[in-house]
Amino acid sequence: MGKLSGKVVLITGGSSGIGKALTNEALARGAKVAVCGRDINKLQNSFTASENLICVQADVSKEEQCAAFVQAAVQKWGQVDVLINNAGISMRALFNEVDLTVIRELMDINFWGAVNCTKFALPAILKTKGVICGVSSIAGYRGLPCRTGYSASKFALQGFLESLKTELLQTGTHVMWVSPGFIASNIRNVARGADGSAQGETPLDESKLMSAETCAQIILDGIEQRKRTVVMTSQGKLTVFINKLFPSLADKLVFGHFMKEPDSPLSRLPKNQ
């Protein structure tokens, strides 16, 4: 079944999208999986009952709930081999219009959620010389307009994981981050608008995007191979490459891309005459 067979894998944000696909794929590879989500009924209804699966209610922005999530896995299986910090939300709003509570929520979930879970899982992962993985984004390499809070949270996540990776270099524990491009999931549907309400619809044609299932397979392959980073999709790889070598060009290309979105918030900005 592969390198994950018999391993204990913790996955945050597993009720839908990439998290749900990661859970199903890890189970298919023979792993024992503990998955968490804020809505326990939705979480439990997302999966077929299995002796190799436990579902735990947890809001990753709450330290005590992260601790309880990790402890539930340790109590059931006695160890932790892999932690996948997947839980996350996005946003779509001009910084000039967004309520600051939106950015704080994104930081609490996308950044602090990963920090919280990693803090409580690390002692167990050190014992197994396991893997800590963060699901980041192209927005962690390149700031995206109308996603200021999202990009900030992903930059912070990658900085945290790179620091931790270096800190743990001689322990045998592996730290990595993966950056999906645009993936067909519900993250854009629940993305926060300027007032904090869910966007409700996506500006993208989801049918043309990489599936969450394919994304999950790539992530788990990367974990099994202990890769440093994984950047997905040709568009994502090109964006990272251009931004590194030609940042001013990237500014213009990224602006143009997001200006073309249906009802783009960028269209409301004043023009420099």
C-alpha positions, 0 to 999 in steps of 0.5 A: 500500500505504500509508505503510509500504510499503518502510519497515523496521519492527522489532517485538519479541515477535513469536512470538504475540498482538499481535506476530505480528499486527503482523508480518503486518499490516506485511508486508501493508502492504508493509513490510520487517520484522525481528521478534524473540522468545526462542524462535527456532523458535517465531518462525520457525514463526509466519510464512511465509518472505519476502524482506521478513522476518527473524526474530532470536532476542533476549531484550529484557532482554539489551542485547547481544541487542537490539543484535544485533537492530537490527544484523541489520536495518541490515545487511540493509536499511541503515536503520530507519524504525519500532521497535515495542516490543511485547515484554511479560509480565503478572502476576496476584498479590497484592503481599503474596504475590508473589515480588519476582523476578516484578516484576523480570522484568516491569520487565526485559522491559516497561520495560528491553526497550523502553529497550534496543531504543530505545537501539540503534535510535535512531541509525538512526531519527534518520537516517530521521526515523522512529517509535518506538512503545511498546505500553503498556496501560491499566495505564500510566494506571491502576494495576490490583490484582494487577498491581502489577509490570505497572502499574509497568512500563507507567507507567515505559514511558510516562514514558520515552517521553514524556520521549524524545518531548519530547527529540526534539521538534525532530529530526523523529523521532516517539515515541508509545505505544499502550494496548490494553484487554483484547485476545484474546492469550496474554499472560494465559495466560503471565502470572506467578503469585505464584511466577513460574510461568505462569498457564496459563489466562486469567480472561477470555472471550477470545472477547468481546475485541478480536482481536489482528489488529484491535489491530495494524491500529489500532496501525499506523494510528496509526504511519502517522498519527504520533498521540501516543497511542492508547487502545483499546476503549470500556472502556479510554477510559472507565477513563482518563477516569474515573481522570483526573477522578474517581480515588476513584470509579475506585478502587472501580470497578476494584476491583469489576471485578477482584474479579469475576474467577474465583478473584480473588486480591482475595478473599483479602484481609482485610475491614475490619470 
